[in-house]
Amino acid sequence: MSSKMLRTAARAARNARIATAPSEKRAFSALAKAAIARPTIAATTRVASGVASVEARRGLKQINFGGTEETVYERADWPREKLLDYFKNDTLALIGYGSQGHGQGLNLRDNGLNVIVGVRKDGASWQQAIDDGWVPGTNLFDVNEAINKGTIVMNLLSDAAQSETWPQIKPLLTEGKTLYFSHGFSPVFKDLTKVDTPKNIDVILVAPKGSGRTVRTLFKEGRGINSSYAVWQDVTGKAEEKAQALAVAVGSGYVYKTTFEREVHSDLYGERGCLMGGIHGMFLAQYEVLRERGHSPSEAFNETVEEATQSLYPLIGKYGMDYMYDACSTTARRGALDWSPRFKDALKPVFNQLYDSVLDGSETKRSLEFNSQKDYREKFEKELQEIRDLEIWRVGKEVRKLRPENN
Ligand SMILES: NC(=O)c1ccc[n+]([C@@H]2O[C@H](COP(=O)([O-])OP(=O)(O)OC[C@H]3O[C@@H](n4cnc5c(N)ncnc54)[C@H](OP(=O)(O)O)[C@@H]3O)[C@@H](O)[C@H]2O)c1
């Protein structure tokens, strides 16, 4: 990226930051102004932005996402008193205390619901739960005891562990209980996971769109993470309502309706693609070419990762892709607009292969095989070390030290 383009982007970012000061003179184009003014889905009146329109009714919102109507629920529909009343006869047995268990469990507890944790006594999570104030024999039990006490069993074991422990868990899921997941993985791929849910209970899902740590942090800030919810089995006729209520109870702000299948397919696909695997592959490919063509490590890193994460991607996140283009130099815009379809055409077949691999269960099979090995943590750590040792990420460590905020 040319220094001129960088300056332009930096200026746009700076302007964006001060955009809330009404008296400030802003150097935005009409497009940039439009992006800033774009309403969020928190709007309470009907808006016609050309992007999304919001029908503000309590209970559910029919939102037009770029031409497709979808149903979204919101936290305000389930205030704390209503949640307490709705779950007054329930014991929420949260099984597993990893990333999601920690976040969802503490949020449920802070919301005043009757929640207990079930984890194996010899694992790391048992001590973690004690450190977080769960008391053995009061609200911390081993897995079987917690399930026996629970009316709503929240299976937040790792996906591989859900499959591994299913023969032990299934007989405890007696009539009248509800089974809750945060991923469609186990029931959707039941041929591989062997998680065949009992036919006489409600089975629901709430999948936060972020890590368990974020679920907790946003809740503590008085905000809520976006989540999707779905129903796998509705025996009582109340499964959908229960899923919505639980979504809010664990700390969600807006809740999107989906199905178990769509949730797991999109999730496995996304994390292997643009969210993690795809973007890492693209960084590596670009960096390697720059290095092979004689560029220095710092230059290759800055042009590949640093400007992306520090300057341009935050603009996409905050205001959209058009805003990012608009914030850059005419030279950069022209080139990026011309090359974007070529990348799309080159990558689309790979994305289709990936989706097929998700759909036919290959990704699930691989995940189960790898993550149920006794030494999977050690093997994973070895792979992380290999990433740490790559030149690009060693360079990144040094470049980060030179950021303005670190000086
Ligand atoms: N992490 C995310 O960002 C995220 C986001 C959305 C949804 N989800 C979904 O949420 C669910 C939980 O994921 P997570 O990331 O929170 O899991 P995690 O951090 O990997 O937690 C794993 C938990 O499972 C327990 N466990 C592992 N193997 C076990 C075994 N053989 N027997 C008994 N317990 C065992 C661990 O206990 P020990 O300490 O005793 O090993 C720990 O409490 C998954 O379905 C996942 O797909 C995760």
The ligand as an SDF file (V2000), in Angstrom:
LIG
                    3D

 48 52  0  0  0  0  0  0  0  0999 V2000
  -15.5810  -21.8710   22.2350 N   0  0  0  0  0  0  0  0  0  0  0  0
  -16.3540  -21.1890   21.3910 C   0  0  0  0  0  0  0  0  0  0  0  0
  -15.9700  -20.1310   20.8810 O   0  0  0  0  0  0  0  0  0  0  0  0
  -17.7510  -21.6680   21.0640 C   0  0  0  0  0  0  0  0  0  0  0  0
  -18.6480  -20.7800   20.4720 C   0  0  0  0  0  0  0  0  0  0  0  0
  -19.9370  -21.1900   20.2300 C   0  0  0  0  0  0  0  0  0  0  0  0
  -20.3010  -22.4920   20.5360 C   0  0  0  0  0  0  0  0  0  0  0  0
  -19.4060  -23.3600   21.0750 N   0  0  0  0  0  0  0  0  0  0  0  0
  -19.8550  -24.7170   21.4080 C   0  0  0  0  0  0  0  0  0  0  0  0
  -19.9960  -24.8060   22.8150 O   0  0  0  0  0  0  0  0  0  0  0  0
  -19.7210  -26.1460   23.2440 C   0  0  0  0  0  0  0  0  0  0  0  0
  -18.6420  -26.1160   24.2730 C   0  0  0  0  0  0  0  0  0  0  0  0
  -17.4550  -25.6520   23.6670 O   0  0  0  0  0  0  0  0  0  0  0  0
  -16.2520  -25.0010   24.4870 P   0  0  0  0  0  0  0  0  0  0  0  0
  -15.3650  -24.3440   23.4810 O   0  0  0  0  0  0  0  0  0  0  0  0
  -16.7820  -24.2070   25.6280 O   0  0  0  0  0  0  0  0  0  0  0  0
  -15.5390  -26.3230   25.0300 O   0  0  0  0  0  0  0  0  0  0  0  0
  -14.1730  -26.4050   25.7690 P   0  0  0  0  0  0  0  0  0  0  0  0
  -13.6790  -25.0490   26.1800 O   0  0  0  0  0  0  0  0  0  0  0  0
  -13.2790  -27.2490   24.9590 O   0  0  0  0  0  0  0  0  0  0  0  0
  -14.6420  -27.1480   27.1070 O   0  0  0  0  0  0  0  0  0  0  0  0
  -14.5450  -28.4570   27.2180 C   0  0  0  0  0  0  0  0  0  0  0  0
  -15.2240  -28.9440   28.5010 C   0  0  0  0  0  0  0  0  0  0  0  0
  -15.4560  -30.3090   28.2520 O   0  0  0  0  0  0  0  0  0  0  0  0
  -14.8760  -31.0580   29.3130 C   0  0  0  0  0  0  0  0  0  0  0  0
  -14.4100  -32.3490   28.7980 N   0  0  0  0  0  0  0  0  0  0  0  0
  -13.5580  -32.5760   27.7700 C   0  0  0  0  0  0  0  0  0  0  0  0
  -13.4070  -33.8930   27.5800 N   0  0  0  0  0  0  0  0  0  0  0  0
  -14.1870  -34.5130   28.5170 C   0  0  0  0  0  0  0  0  0  0  0  0
  -14.4730  -35.8570   28.8250 C   0  0  0  0  0  0  0  0  0  0  0  0
  -13.9500  -36.8600   28.1250 N   0  0  0  0  0  0  0  0  0  0  0  0
  -15.3170  -36.0970   29.8530 N   0  0  0  0  0  0  0  0  0  0  0  0
  -15.8690  -35.1060   30.5740 C   0  0  0  0  0  0  0  0  0  0  0  0
  -15.6400  -33.8030   30.3110 N   0  0  0  0  0  0  0  0  0  0  0  0
  -14.8050  -33.5260   29.3010 C   0  0  0  0  0  0  0  0  0  0  0  0
  -13.7160  -30.2090   29.8240 C   0  0  0  0  0  0  0  0  0  0  0  0
  -13.4690  -30.5820   31.1470 O   0  0  0  0  0  0  0  0  0  0  0  0
  -11.9950  -30.8390   31.6930 P   0  0  0  0  0  0  0  0  0  0  0  0
  -11.4500  -29.5140   32.0960 O   0  0  0  0  0  0  0  0  0  0  0  0
  -12.2530  -31.7490   32.8060 O   0  0  0  0  0  0  0  0  0  0  0  0
  -11.2090  -31.4360   30.5670 O   0  0  0  0  0  0  0  0  0  0  0  0
  -14.3350  -28.8080   29.7200 C   0  0  0  0  0  0  0  0  0  0  0  0
  -15.0960  -28.5230   30.8530 O   0  0  0  0  0  0  0  0  0  0  0  0
  -19.3340  -26.9180   21.9720 C   0  0  0  0  0  0  0  0  0  0  0  0
  -20.4650  -27.5440   21.4650 O   0  0  0  0  0  0  0  0  0  0  0  0
  -18.8660  -25.8190   21.0400 C   0  0  0  0  0  0  0  0  0  0  0  0
  -18.9710  -26.1610   19.6790 O   0  0  0  0  0  0  0  0  0  0  0  0
  -18.1520  -22.9710   21.3660 C   0  0  0  0  0  0  0  0  0  0  0  0
  1  2  1  0
  2  3  2  0
  2  4  1  0
  4  5  1  0
  4 48  2  0
  5  6  2  0
  6  7  1  0
  7  8  2  0
  8  9  1  0
  8 48  1  0
  9 10  1  0
  9 46  1  0
 10 11  1  0
 11 12  1  0
 11 44  1  0
 12 13  1  0
 13 14  1  0
 14 15  2  0
 14 16  1  0
 14 17  1  0
 17 18  1  0
 18 19  2  0
 18 20  1  0
 18 21  1  0
 21 22  1  0
 22 23  1  0
 23 24  1  0
 23 42  1  0
 24 25  1  0
 25 26  1  0
 25 36  1  0
 26 27  1  0
 26 35  1  0
 27 28  2  0
 28 29  1  0
 29 30  1  0
 29 35  2  0
 30 31  1  0
 30 32  2  0
 32 33  1  0
 33 34  2  0
 34 35  1  0
 36 37  1  0
 36 42  1  0
 37 38  1  0
 38 39  2  0
 38 40  1  0
 38 41  1  0
 42 43  1  0
 44 45  1  0
 44 46  1  0
 46 47  1  0
M  CHG  2   8   1  16  -1
M  END
$$$$
